[in-house]
Amino acid sequence: MIFHVSIDADNPRHVAEVIAELWDGQATPFPPVIDGSWVALAGDERNTIIEVYPRGTELVPADGDADAYGVAGAPDRRSATHIAIATRLEADAVYAIAQREGWPAKYRKRGDVFGVIEFWVEGSRMIEVLTPAMQGEYLGAMTVEGWNGFLASAGIGQPAAAMA
């Protein structure tokens, strides 16, 4: 299970505030890794969090008995990293937030199985936002059995053996 993820942004505070709004949660400063970081707290049963670091932050291991820390790196605006999050909001409210921010957002159906709203934070980082109806589709489809069935029907091959 995933409890938290981190992303970078040009304006970490604002991005954390918008994500918190999607969750009806809270955004606060998050200084442990690097100054200028913020965090969006969902306030859900898992204490889900998204850490938002200044654009270009790189996490590096620390020597000895110390926590990893962040350093400023190259401010690359695109990445394969993306996340899917649940919201209690309906699609119209999600689109209204995106429009207010000037961020692209559109509905997409993944593999004709479940829907998502591609919500492009600052126009460069994709968050797939799932409304309550979309969450039902996702949870019904993205099971181990469901995914293996998809792979088999597509002739893609066998899954790797489970770890013991």
Accessible surface in RSA format (square Angstrom, percent):
REM  Atomic radii and reference values for relative SASA: ProtOr
REM  Chains: A
REM  Algorithm: Lee & Richards
REM  Probe-radius: 1.40
REM  Slices: 20
REM RES _ NUM      All-atoms   Total-Side   Main-Chain    Non-polar    All polar
REM                ABS   REL    ABS   REL    ABS   REL    ABS   REL    ABS   REL
RES MET A   1   176.90  91.6 100.58  66.6  76.32 181.7 104.08  88.5  72.82  96.5
RES ILE A   2   127.86  72.8 109.08  81.3  18.78  45.3 112.15  80.8  15.71  42.6
RES PHE A   3   115.38  57.7 111.49  69.1   3.89  10.1 111.49  67.6   3.89  11.1
RES HIS A   4    99.57  54.4  83.33  57.9  16.24  41.5  49.41  50.9  50.16  58.4
RES VAL A   5    35.72  23.5  29.69  26.9   6.02  14.5  35.68  31.0   0.03   0.1
RES SER A   6    38.92  32.9  23.01  30.7  15.90  36.6   2.58   5.5  36.34  50.9
RES ILE A   7     9.26   5.3   0.65   0.5   8.61  20.8   9.26   6.7   0.00   0.0
RES ASP A   8    22.45  15.7  19.78  19.7   2.68   6.3   7.67  18.1  14.78  14.7
RES ALA A   9     0.41   0.4   0.41   0.6   0.00   0.0   0.41   0.6   0.00   0.0
RES ASP A  10    83.96  58.8  53.74  53.5  30.22  71.5  29.50  69.4  54.46  54.3
RES ASN A  11    76.23  52.6  73.78  71.3   2.44   5.9  19.23  46.3  56.99  55.1
RES PRO A  12    14.64  10.7  14.64  13.3   0.00   0.0  14.64  12.1   0.00   0.0
RES ARG A  13   130.73  54.9 130.09  66.3   0.64   1.5  32.90  45.0  97.83  59.3
RES HIS A  14    62.20  34.0  61.74  42.9   0.46   1.2  45.91  47.3  16.29  19.0
RES VAL A  15     0.26   0.2   0.18   0.2   0.08   0.2   0.18   0.2   0.08   0.2
RES ALA A  16     0.00   0.0   0.00   0.0   0.00   0.0   0.00   0.0   0.00   0.0
RES GLU A  17    68.22  39.2  60.95  46.1   7.27  17.3  27.73  53.6  40.50  33.1
RES VAL A  18     2.71   1.8   2.35   2.1   0.36   0.9   2.70   2.3   0.01   0.0
RES ILE A  19     0.36   0.2   0.36   0.3   0.00   0.0   0.36   0.3   0.00   0.0
RES ALA A  20     5.23   4.8   4.96   7.6   0.27   0.6   5.16   7.3   0.07   0.2
RES GLU A  21    72.14  41.4  57.17  43.3  14.97  35.6  38.39  74.3  33.75  27.6
RES LEU A  22     1.46   0.8   0.00   0.0   1.46   3.7   0.00   0.0   1.46   3.9
RES TRP A  23    21.53   8.6  14.21   6.9   7.32  17.2  12.27   6.5   9.26  15.0
RES ASP A  24   116.81  81.8  93.92  93.5  22.89  54.1  22.14  52.1  94.67  94.4
RES GLY A  25    33.81  41.7   0.00   N/A  33.81  41.7   7.41  20.3  26.39  59.1
RES GLN A  26   112.57  62.9 108.46  79.3   4.11   9.8  32.51  69.2  80.07  60.7
RES ALA A  27    22.75  20.9   3.46   5.3  19.29  43.9   3.46   4.9  19.29  51.1
RES THR A  28    38.84  27.6  38.27  38.8   0.58   1.4  30.90  41.5   7.94  12.0
RES PRO A  29    82.39  60.0  72.14  65.8  10.25  37.3  72.14  59.6  10.25  63.7
RES PHE A  30    41.70  20.9  41.51  25.7   0.18   0.5  41.58  25.2   0.12   0.3
RES PRO A  31    88.38  64.4  75.50  68.8  12.89  46.8  76.54  63.2  11.84  73.6
RES PRO A  32    99.51  72.5  58.97  53.8  40.54 147.4  71.64  59.2  27.87 173.2
RES VAL A  33    29.80  19.6  21.22  19.2   8.58  20.7  21.51  18.7   8.29  22.5
RES ILE A  34    35.54  20.2  30.04  22.4   5.50  13.3  35.54  25.6   0.00   0.0
RES ASP A  35   120.61  84.5 108.08 107.6  12.53  29.6  36.84  86.7  83.77  83.5
RES GLY A  36    48.22  59.5   0.00   N/A  48.22  59.5  33.85  92.9  14.36  32.2
RES SER A  37     2.76   2.3   0.00   0.0   2.76   6.4   0.00   0.0   2.76   3.9
RES TRP A  38    38.17  15.3  38.17  18.5   0.00   0.0  22.81  12.2  15.36  24.9
RES VAL A  39     6.37   4.2   6.37   5.8   0.00   0.0   6.37   5.5   0.00   0.0
RES ALA A  40     0.00   0.0   0.00   0.0   0.00   0.0   0.00   0.0   0.00   0.0
RES LEU A  41    58.01  32.3  57.35  41.0   0.66   1.7  57.35  40.3   0.66   1.8
RES ALA A  42     9.92   9.1   4.69   7.2   5.23  11.9   4.69   6.6   5.23  13.8
RES GLY A  43    68.05  83.9   0.00   N/A  68.05  83.9  36.28  99.6  31.78  71.2
RES ASP A  44    44.19  31.0  31.97  31.8  12.21  28.9  20.27  47.7  23.92  23.9
RES GLU A  45   155.40  89.2 113.64  86.0  41.75  99.4  71.90 139.1  83.50  68.2
RES ARG A  46   109.36  45.9 101.21  51.6   8.15  19.4  19.07  26.1  90.29  54.7
RES ASN A  47   108.21  74.6 101.55  98.1   6.67  16.1  26.43  63.6  81.78  79.0
RES THR A  48    32.07  22.8  31.53  32.0   0.54   1.3  25.01  33.6   7.06  10.7
RES ILE A  49    42.46  24.2  42.04  31.3   0.42   1.0  42.04  30.3   0.42   1.1
RES ILE A  50     2.26   1.3   2.26   1.7   0.00   0.0   2.26   1.6   0.00   0.0
RES GLU A  51    17.09   9.8  17.09  12.9   0.00   0.0   0.00   0.0  17.09  14.0
RES VAL A  52     0.00   0.0   0.00   0.0   0.00   0.0   0.00   0.0   0.00   0.0
RES TYR A  53    10.12   4.7  10.12   5.8   0.00   0.0   7.13   5.4   2.98   3.7
RES PRO A  54    37.66  27.4  37.37  34.1   0.29   1.1  37.66  31.1   0.00   0.0
RES ARG A  55    30.77  12.9  11.43   5.8  19.34  46.0  10.40  14.2  20.37  12.3
RES GLY A  56     4.64   5.7   0.00   N/A   4.64   5.7   4.29  11.8   0.35   0.8
RES THR A  57    21.93  15.6   1.53   1.5  20.41  48.6   0.36   0.5  21.57  32.6
RES GLU A  58    87.34  50.1  82.65  62.5   4.69  11.2  31.24  60.4  56.10  45.8
RES LEU A  59    98.88  55.1  70.20  50.2  28.68  72.1  70.48  49.5  28.40  76.4
RES VAL A  60    38.93  25.6  37.29  33.8   1.64   4.0  38.82  33.7   0.11   0.3
RES PRO A  61   119.58  87.2 103.20  94.1  16.38  59.5 106.58  88.0  13.00  80.8
RES ALA A  62    27.25  25.1   6.25   9.6  21.00  47.8   8.05  11.3  19.20  50.9
RES ASP A  63   139.08  97.4 120.75 120.2  18.33  43.3  41.08  96.7  97.99  97.7
RES GLY A  64    76.82  94.7   0.00   N/A  76.82  94.7  45.20 124.0  31.62  70.8
RES ASP A  65   160.07 112.1 120.11 119.5  39.96  94.5  43.43 102.2 116.64 116.3
RES ALA A  66    65.94  60.6  38.78  59.8  27.16  61.8  48.16  67.8  17.78  47.1
RES ASP A  67   129.11  90.4 113.48 113.0  15.63  37.0  33.97  80.0  95.14  94.9
RES ALA A  68    58.72  54.0  40.49  62.5  18.22  41.5  40.75  57.4  17.97  47.6
RES TYR A  69    99.19  46.3  99.18  56.4   0.01   0.0  59.83  45.0  39.36  48.5
RES GLY A  70    10.09  12.4   0.00   N/A  10.09  12.4   0.00   0.0  10.09  22.6
RES VAL A  71    54.17  35.6  50.48  45.7   3.69   8.9  54.17  47.1   0.00   0.0
RES ALA A  72    93.03  85.5  63.59  98.1  29.44  67.0  65.60  92.4  27.43  72.7
RES GLY A  73    26.73  33.0   0.00   N/A  26.73  33.0  12.82  35.2  13.91  31.2
RES ALA A  74    76.85  70.7  59.86  92.4  16.99  38.6  65.41  92.1  11.44  30.3
RES PRO A  75    93.25  68.0  80.72  73.6  12.53  45.5  81.38  67.2  11.87  73.8
RES ASP A  76    95.87  67.2  85.56  85.2  10.30  24.4  35.00  82.4  60.87  60.7
RES ARG A  77    93.39  39.2  90.70  46.2   2.70   6.4  58.07  79.4  35.32  21.4
RES ARG A  78   150.71  63.3 143.29  73.0   7.41  17.7  66.22  90.5  84.49  51.2
RES SER A  79    59.56  50.3  24.57  32.8  34.99  80.6  24.27  51.7  35.29  49.4
RES ALA A  80   100.44  92.3  69.40 107.1  31.04  70.6  81.29 114.5  19.15  50.7
RES THR A  81    73.19  52.1  63.42  64.3   9.77  23.3  40.95  55.0  32.24  48.7
RES HIS A  82    85.91  47.0  67.00  46.6  18.91  48.4  45.13  46.5  40.78  47.5
RES ILE A  83    21.27  12.1  16.33  12.2   4.93  11.9  21.27  15.3   0.00   0.0
RES ALA A  84    52.89  48.6  22.36  34.5  30.53  69.5  22.68  31.9  30.20  80.0
RES ILE A  85    14.82   8.4   8.21   6.1   6.61  15.9  14.82  10.7   0.00   0.0
RES ALA A  86    51.09  47.0  41.34  63.8   9.76  22.2  41.82  58.9   9.28  24.6
RES THR A  87     4.52   3.2   0.00   0.0   4.52  10.8   4.23   5.7   0.29   0.4
RES ARG A  88   168.34  70.7 151.34  77.1  17.00  40.5  77.71 106.2  90.63  54.9
RES LEU A  89    52.96  29.5  50.07  35.8   2.89   7.3  52.96  37.2   0.00   0.0
RES GLU A  90   108.56  62.3 105.93  80.1   2.63   6.3  57.93 112.0  50.63  41.3
RES ALA A  91    29.47  27.1  27.96  43.1   1.51   3.4  27.96  39.4   1.51   4.0
RES ASP A  92   120.20  84.2 112.40 111.9   7.80  18.4  36.62  86.2  83.58  83.4
RES ALA A  93    38.69  35.6  30.27  46.7   8.43  19.2  36.78  51.8   1.91   5.1
RES VAL A  94     0.00   0.0   0.00   0.0   0.00   0.0   0.00   0.0   0.00   0.0
RES TYR A  95    68.97  32.2  66.46  37.8   2.51   6.5  60.77  45.7   8.20  10.1
RES ALA A  96    56.56  52.0  47.05  72.6   9.51  21.6  51.80  73.0   4.75  12.6
RES ILE A  97    10.88   6.2  10.15   7.6   0.73   1.8  10.82   7.8   0.07   0.2
RES ALA A  98     2.28   2.1   2.28   3.5   0.00   0.0   2.28   3.2   0.00   0.0
RES GLN A  99   152.65  85.4 132.03  96.5  20.63  49.1  46.86  99.8 105.79  80.2
RES ARG A 100   138.51  58.2 100.63  51.3  37.88  90.2  78.49 107.3  60.02  36.4
RES GLU A 101    36.31  20.8  13.90  10.5  22.41  53.4   3.62   7.0  32.68  26.7
RES GLY A 102    64.55  79.6   0.00   N/A  64.55  79.6  36.12  99.1  28.42  63.7
RES TRP A 103    24.78   9.9  17.82   8.6   6.97  16.4   7.89   4.2  16.89  27.4
RES PRO A 104    75.92  55.3  63.27  57.7  12.65  46.0  75.27  62.1   0.65   4.0
RES ALA A 105    29.55  27.2   2.14   3.3  27.41  62.4   2.32   3.3  27.22  72.1
RES LYS A 106   114.67  55.9 111.76  68.6   2.91   6.9  61.20  55.1  53.47  57.0
RES TYR A 107    97.66  45.6  85.24  48.5  12.43  32.3  73.10  54.9  24.57  30.3
RES ARG A 108   107.51  45.1 106.98  54.5   0.53   1.3   2.55   3.5 104.96  63.6
RES LYS A 109    80.09  39.1  61.63  37.8  18.46  44.0  39.31  35.4  40.78  43.4
RES ARG A 110    62.07  26.1  58.46  29.8   3.61   8.6  35.90  49.1  26.17  15.9
RES GLY A 111    66.04  81.4   0.00   N/A  66.04  81.4  41.72 114.5  24.32  54.5
RES ASP A 112   132.69  92.9 105.53 105.0  27.16  64.2  28.69  67.5 104.00 103.7
RES VAL A 113    71.41  47.0  56.05  50.7  15.36  37.0  59.80  52.0  11.61  31.5
RES PHE A 114    23.39  11.7  23.39  14.5   0.00   0.0  23.39  14.2   0.00   0.0
RES GLY A 115     0.00   0.0   0.00   N/A   0.00   0.0   0.00   0.0   0.00   0.0
RES VAL A 116     0.31   0.2   0.31   0.3   0.00   0.0   0.31   0.3   0.00   0.0
RES ILE A 117     0.00   0.0   0.00   0.0   0.00   0.0   0.00   0.0   0.00   0.0
RES GLU A 118    19.41  11.1  19.41  14.7   0.00   0.0   0.00   0.0  19.41  15.8
RES PHE A 119     0.04   0.0   0.04   0.0   0.00   0.0   0.04   0.0   0.00   0.0
RES TRP A 120    65.59  26.3  65.59  31.7   0.00   0.0  60.57  32.3   5.02   8.1
RES VAL A 121     1.58   1.0   1.34   1.2   0.24   0.6   1.34   1.2   0.24   0.7
RES GLU A 122    30.21  17.3  15.98  12.1  14.23  33.9  16.54  32.0  13.67  11.2
RES GLY A 123    27.59  34.0   0.00   N/A  27.59  34.0  14.39  39.5  13.19  29.6
RES SER A 124     4.43   3.7   1.91   2.6   2.52   5.8   1.91   4.1   2.52   3.5
RES ARG A 125    12.09   5.1  11.31   5.8   0.78   1.9   3.72   5.1   8.37   5.1
RES MET A 126    29.19  15.1  26.66  17.6   2.53   6.0  25.64  21.8   3.55   4.7
RES ILE A 127     0.15   0.1   0.15   0.1   0.00   0.0   0.15   0.1   0.00   0.0
RES GLU A 128    18.03  10.3  18.03  13.6   0.00   0.0   0.00   0.0  18.03  14.7
RES VAL A 129     0.00   0.0   0.00   0.0   0.00   0.0   0.00   0.0   0.00   0.0
RES LEU A 130     9.31   5.2   9.31   6.7   0.00   0.0   9.31   6.5   0.00   0.0
RES THR A 131     4.88   3.5   4.88   4.9   0.00   0.0   0.83   1.1   4.05   6.1
RES PRO A 132    60.07  43.8  48.33  44.1  11.74  42.7  50.37  41.6   9.70  60.3
RES ALA A 133    75.93  69.8  58.21  89.8  17.72  40.3  70.13  98.8   5.80  15.4
RES MET A 134    16.15   8.4  16.05  10.6   0.09   0.2  16.15  13.7   0.00   0.0
RES GLN A 135    44.41  24.8  43.59  31.9   0.82   2.0  12.23  26.0  32.18  24.4
RES GLY A 136    45.77  56.4   0.00   N/A  45.77  56.4  35.02  96.1  10.75  24.1
RES GLU A 137    64.16  36.8  50.59  38.3  13.57  32.3  32.29  62.5  31.87  26.0
RES TYR A 138    75.78  35.4  75.78  43.1   0.00   0.0  37.51  28.2  38.27  47.2
RES LEU A 139   129.14  71.9 115.36  82.5  13.79  34.7 117.25  82.3  11.89  32.0
RES GLY A 140    62.92  77.6   0.00   N/A  62.92  77.6  36.91 101.3  26.01  58.3
RES ALA A 141    22.25  20.5   9.55  14.7  12.70  28.9  17.12  24.1   5.13  13.6
RES MET A 142    75.05  38.9  46.20  30.6  28.85  68.7  39.53  33.6  35.52  47.1
RES THR A 143    57.11  40.6  48.78  49.4   8.33  19.9  50.54  67.9   6.57   9.9
RES VAL A 144   112.60  74.1 103.54  93.7   9.06  21.8 108.17  94.0   4.43  12.0
RES GLU A 145   134.45  77.2 123.13  93.2  11.32  27.0  70.58 136.5  63.87  52.2
RES GLY A 146    34.49  42.5   0.00   N/A  34.49  42.5  25.58  70.2   8.91  20.0
RES TRP A 147   112.97  45.3 111.93  54.2   1.04   2.4  97.32  51.9  15.65  25.4
RES ASN A 148    49.15  33.9  44.98  43.5   4.17  10.0  18.29  44.0  30.86  29.8
RES GLY A 149    39.01  48.1   0.00   N/A  39.01  48.1  33.89  93.0   5.13  11.5
RES PHE A 150    93.92  47.0  86.82  53.8   7.10  18.5  91.96  55.8   1.96   5.6
RES LEU A 151    25.85  14.4  25.85  18.5   0.00   0.0  25.85  18.2   0.00   0.0
RES ALA A 152    73.27  67.4  49.33  76.1  23.95  54.5  56.29  79.3  16.98  45.0
RES SER A 153    98.37  83.1  53.69  71.7  44.68 102.9  52.29 111.3  46.08  64.6
RES ALA A 154    53.88  49.5  18.08  27.9  35.80  81.4  30.24  42.6  23.64  62.6
RES GLY A 155    68.52  84.5   0.00   N/A  68.52  84.5  35.00  96.0  33.52  75.1
RES ILE A 156   111.18  63.3  81.40  60.6  29.78  71.8  86.35  62.2  24.84  67.4
RES GLY A 157    38.84  47.9   0.00   N/A  38.84  47.9  33.35  91.5   5.49  12.3
RES GLN A 158   165.19  92.4 134.65  98.4  30.54  72.7  57.56 122.5 107.63  81.6
RES PRO A 159    66.81  48.7  45.38  41.4  21.43  77.9  52.67  43.5  14.14  87.9
RES ALA A 160    99.59  91.6  64.45  99.5  35.14  79.9  76.38 107.6  23.21  61.5
RES ALA A 161    95.26  87.6  64.62  99.7  30.64  69.7  75.58 106.4  19.68  52.1
RES ALA A 162   100.60  92.5  64.82 100.0  35.78  81.4  75.03 105.7  25.57  67.7
RES MET A 163   184.94  95.8 156.11 103.3  28.83  68.6 127.80 108.7  57.14  75.7
RES ALA A 164   151.48 139.3  71.80 110.8  79.68 181.3 108.83 153.3  42.65 113.0
END  Absolute sums over single chains surface
CHAIN  1 A     9891.8       7461.9       2429.9       5865.5       4026.3
END  Absolute sums over all chains
TOTAL          9891.8       7461.9       2429.9       5865.5       4026.3
